[in-house]
Amino acid sequence: MSVMASDKVSRVAEGEFDVKIAAPEQIDVASNTASIGRHAIEKTYHGGLTGRAFGQMLSAGQPQKGEASYVAIESFEGALDGQSGGFALAHFGEMDAGSEALQIGIVPGSGSGALAGIRGHLQIRRGGGKHTYTLTYWIA
């Protein structure tokens, strides 16, 4: 599937990924503020995006009550639709009052190898014990 994005032809890659998120390491903050947790992230991507990613996530709030936010950066290395290289993804997620919002974008200027100049965004879905993704991207 191709569509126009910023005068560039965009492509879509889809597949599944496995994720390991380490238990939070608490970051020391003032005693009267919300606690912040730091988590190591490791992912293995399958499908149009094939390879591994490592990253760091910061989280705060009370996820058990459905009220929390996180930010993360992950660095991917592998292949995208057969093109070898890497790039970084920036995450912002929030849950509040029963709703969830998640934005994940390719970090501008982070592409390497055949993926130099890559731009785009990633959508993830959870269900049935699986994590799936749709990556919409273009090479500038």
C-alpha positions as CSV (number, residue, x, y, z in Angstrom):
1,M,0.0,0.0,0.0
2,S,1.4,3.5,-0.9
3,V,0.0,6.9,-0.1
4,M,1.5,10.4,-0.4
5,A,3.1,11.9,2.7
6,S,5.0,15.2,2.5
7,D,5.3,14.8,-1.2
8,K,7.0,11.4,-0.7
9,V,5.5,8.0,-1.4
10,S,4.9,6.2,1.9
11,R,5.0,2.5,2.5
12,V,3.4,0.3,5.1
13,A,5.1,-2.6,6.9
14,E,3.2,-4.9,9.2
15,G,4.0,-7.7,11.5
16,E,4.4,-8.9,15.1
17,F,6.9,-8.2,17.9
18,D,8.0,-9.7,21.1
19,V,8.7,-7.4,24.0
20,K,10.5,-7.7,27.3
21,I,10.2,-4.8,29.8
22,A,12.3,-5.0,32.9
23,A,10.9,-4.3,36.3
24,P,11.2,-0.6,37.1
25,E,14.2,0.9,38.7
26,Q,13.0,3.8,40.9
27,I,14.6,7.1,40.2
28,D,15.2,9.2,43.3
29,V,13.0,12.4,43.3
30,A,11.8,14.7,46.0
31,S,9.6,13.0,48.6
32,N,6.6,15.1,47.8
33,T,6.5,14.3,44.0
34,A,5.3,11.3,42.0
35,S,7.7,8.4,41.7
36,I,9.4,7.8,38.4
37,G,10.4,4.3,37.2
38,R,13.0,3.6,34.5
39,H,12.6,0.3,32.5
40,A,15.0,-1.4,30.0
41,I,13.1,-2.4,26.9
42,E,14.1,-5.2,24.5
43,K,12.0,-6.0,21.3
44,T,12.3,-8.5,18.5
45,Y,10.4,-7.5,15.4
46,H,9.0,-10.0,12.8
47,G,7.4,-9.3,9.4
48,G,8.1,-6.2,7.2
49,L,10.3,-5.0,10.1
50,T,12.8,-7.7,11.0
51,G,15.4,-7.2,13.7
52,R,16.0,-6.1,17.3
53,A,15.4,-2.9,19.3
54,F,16.7,-1.8,22.7
55,G,15.6,1.2,24.7
56,Q,14.8,3.0,27.9
57,M,11.3,3.9,29.2
58,L,10.4,6.3,32.0
59,S,7.0,5.9,33.6
60,A,5.0,7.6,36.3
61,G,1.5,7.4,37.7
62,Q,-0.7,4.5,38.9
63,P,-1.1,2.0,36.0
64,Q,-3.0,-0.4,38.2
65,K,-5.7,2.4,38.5
66,G,-5.5,3.2,34.8
67,E,-3.8,6.5,35.4
68,A,-0.2,6.8,34.1
69,S,2.1,8.1,31.3
70,Y,5.3,6.9,29.8
71,V,8.0,8.2,27.4
72,A,10.5,6.0,25.7
73,I,13.2,5.9,23.1
74,E,14.1,2.6,21.4
75,S,16.9,2.0,18.8
76,F,16.1,-0.5,16.0
77,E,18.7,-2.4,14.0
78,G,17.8,-4.8,11.2
79,A,15.9,-4.6,8.0
80,L,12.8,-2.9,6.8
81,D,11.2,-4.4,3.7
82,G,14.6,-5.9,2.9
83,Q,16.6,-2.7,3.3
84,S,19.3,-2.9,6.1
85,G,19.9,-0.2,8.6
86,G,18.5,1.3,11.7
87,F,16.5,4.1,13.3
88,A,15.1,5.3,16.6
89,L,11.5,5.5,17.7
90,A,10.1,8.0,20.3
91,H,7.1,7.0,22.3
92,F,4.5,8.9,24.3
93,G,1.8,7.0,26.0
94,E,-1.0,8.0,28.4
95,M,-3.9,6.3,30.1
96,D,-6.6,8.1,32.0
97,A,-10.3,7.7,32.8
98,G,-10.5,4.4,30.9
99,S,-8.9,5.7,27.6
100,E,-5.5,5.2,26.2
101,A,-3.5,7.3,23.8
102,L,-0.2,6.3,22.2
103,Q,2.0,8.2,19.7
104,I,5.2,6.6,18.3
105,G,7.2,8.4,15.7
106,I,10.5,7.7,13.9
107,V,13.1,10.2,15.3
108,P,14.1,12.6,12.5
109,G,17.8,12.2,11.6
110,S,18.1,8.8,13.2
111,G,18.1,6.6,10.1
112,S,21.3,4.7,9.1
113,G,22.4,2.5,6.3
114,A,19.7,2.1,3.6
115,L,17.2,3.7,6.0
116,A,19.0,7.0,6.2
117,G,16.4,9.8,5.8
118,I,13.5,7.6,7.1
119,R,10.4,9.3,8.5
120,G,7.1,8.0,9.7
121,H,5.1,6.6,12.6
122,L,4.3,3.3,14.2
123,Q,1.0,2.0,15.5
124,I,0.9,-1.0,17.9
125,R,-2.0,-3.2,19.0
126,R,-2.3,-5.8,21.7
127,G,-4.7,-8.7,21.7
128,G,-4.9,-12.4,22.0
129,G,-1.5,-12.5,23.7
130,K,0.2,-10.9,20.7
131,H,1.7,-7.5,19.9
132,T,1.3,-6.3,16.3
133,Y,2.5,-3.2,14.5
134,T,1.9,-1.1,11.4
135,L,4.8,1.1,10.4
136,T,3.9,3.8,7.9
137,Y,7.2,5.3,6.6
138,W,8.9,7.1,3.7
139,I,12.5,7.9,2.9
140,A,13.2,11.6,2.5
